[in-house]
Amino acid sequence: MVDKREHILDIAENLIAEFGYEGTSTRLLAKEAGVNVAMISYYFGSREKLFEALIESRTSVTHAKLTSLVKEETDPWLKLNKVIDLYVERILSNPKFHRILCREISLLQRSAMTENLNEILARNTRELIKIVKQGIKEKAFREVDPEMTIATLFGTISQISMSGTLKHLMLNRKPTDTCVIDESFKLRLKDHLKDLMRAHLTPQK
């Protein structure tokens, strides 16, 4: 049962990334997944609930890791570095899902669905803000705006993930070249973000 449900979610992710939420009908999803429409209804109830389940499925692992990290009694800098490693890996390793988030959340006009999705995404953001606030409280970080600090991290990773032109410029490649995000590029981004946060958060003497 779990395998079939996950299979449907995997196919839904591919289709929504390619055609958008509105362009992915239940009938198309059933056809591509090799199941009938009734099975999709059985597992998810509706197309809206399926989309929410997709977001929940892809973000729940990160939420569990962040919750555990917040509870760790360790150096705030180490926590922040782990956060940077986690998000660079997850976003750049699966830009397809990140593209879905950026596009579909901004386009959603269904108030109840938008509220549910926003709450799913807000859980992770709240854990990230806790980590910054912990560092400030322990005086490992200087007094900053925690929300804007997290937005800076997200914004940088997101822009690189979404912008093909920027990636080509950063990799010193021609726009016609295939742009591959390899391990060396991920490491470069991680190092930059850690340096950026160090400069931003280190208490001034």
Summary of the structure (lengths in Angstrom):
residues: 205
radius of gyration: 19.1
end to end distance: 58.5
largest distance: 65.2
contacts: 570
relative contact order: 0.11
helix: 78%
strand: 0%
